[in-house]
Amino acid sequence: MTDLPRQTTFEILLEIEERNSRIGAVLRANSAYSGFSRRDRAFVSEIVYGVTRHKRSLDTILALACKRPLRKVDARVLQLLRAGLYQAVAMSKTPVSASVNETVNIAKADPKLAKSAGFINGVLRSTLRKAKEIGAESISDYVRKTQKNGIADEKRVGEIYSFPDWISGRWIRQFGIEVAERVMQESNRQAPVFIRVNRLKSDFKKIKAMIDEEGIETEPVKWADGLLKVTKGSVFPDSELVTGGFIQPQDGASYMAAQLLDAQPGEIVADVCCGKGIKSGLFSEMMQNRGILASFDVKSSNTGPFSQNMAHYGVVNCKLIIADMASDWPIKRKYSKIFVDAPCSGTGVLRRHPEGKWNKSAELVKRMAGLQSKILSCAGDHLEKGGSMVYAVCSIEPEEGDEQVERFLSKRQDFTRVNLKKEAPELSDFISEDGDLFIMPGDGGMDGFFATKIMKRG
């Protein structure tokens, strides 16, 4: 009998690869995964995220042991090889023998893969013997110690850190080789968990006591009142803390960008491209549920999750409006403050969405920049004179960040840029020379993010 969590892992990896699906969506939709214990779900998640994150590096290693080009290896066999190798090299708590044997057993149990069981066993054992021989301490170390000399930098670091050449080359040109390598390393680490305490439900002390009772250890984030960083323990989506709306997992960079809006009670505020309403919940908290918060999104599929989140948070001053924010808005009112969380390439959050490494392209960056420009322009038209607007993206690409803002300001003389060094000195560690918020992946444990604040002249 095959190991069910490993079998499920194999099936999930195949679906992600074949359909270019998002990992989170596939995991949530898989009935076997949903029925597992928390321990088994964590085991499956670690392999799925790890294999996806390190896919290129794993393939580089496997290519050394295979006697045929990987493109000629059956896709399902290749997924088994990746999963078995990842477990054996990267998961120290998993016995190497179990990693190999259970992977081979999955192949033996499938009539279409049974004939490849010997091949899988041979490749994995050969690869692991080589790892021991060269003293490889990690997947990246294995690649580094077996690479040939004379490889171009973008390919060399792309293979070591498992990134496509277009991203590694782009980051080397933008940031230099040392910074590019650090960003890739950070983008391969598991992201720490930050949680926002929702003071619409109760006061901070009471919710903090609930967190402590769950055995979750946290530390305060000095620049973000109401945000905690988890240092020990796990925040489960099905816990009462989350389902009851007392806390909301939210990365520190996302929280910091939202803080810049400084939404106040009684104001008329718009949250543009609101998604499922994570930031909308924070804005309502900042507004103490007073005033008007209009949350806009183009996806009608977000209606259910958004409404559910608002109910959990205890939000009463917010309305969701489904509309295309890149064209004429259905509501002609002017807003005192607008937050634009623009759709982007997401290169700042690849540690959370590693599948993005393999289904994004340089063309996507260009396309997103064009869409962002339209959304920003429309939002500017709906901001009242003297009002402020925050533009934010979870991308570290200049076309989507500072260059986007420069293009907007060059066309709109009625707007001026706010220097965040002066307005938010407590965030000085994360403010660029231009006075914008710019966070590289891993800085302060956070996601990569860009945000700027602009004012409409009165």
Protein Blocks (a to p, Z undefined) as FASTA:
>chain_A
ZZfklmmmmmmmmmmmmnopafklmmmmmmklmmpcfklmmmmmmmmmmmmmmmmmmmmm
mmmmpcbdfklpcfklmmmmmmmmmmmmmmmmlcfklmmmmmmmmmmmpmklmmmmmmmm
mmmmmmmmmmmmnopabfklmmmmmccehiafklmmmmmnopafklmmmmmmmnojklmm
mmmmmmmpccdddddddfklbcfklmmmmmmmnopacdddfklghiacdfbdcddfkbmk
lmnomaccddfklmmmmmmnopaehiacddehklnommmmmmmmmnnopajdddddfblk
lmmmmmmmmmmnopakbccddddfkbccfblcdcfbdcdddddehlmmmmmmmmlmmmgc
fklmmmmmmmmmmmmmmmmmmpcehiacddddddfbfklmmmmmmmmmmmmmkbccddfk
lmmmmlmmmccfkopacddehihoiacdddddddddZZ
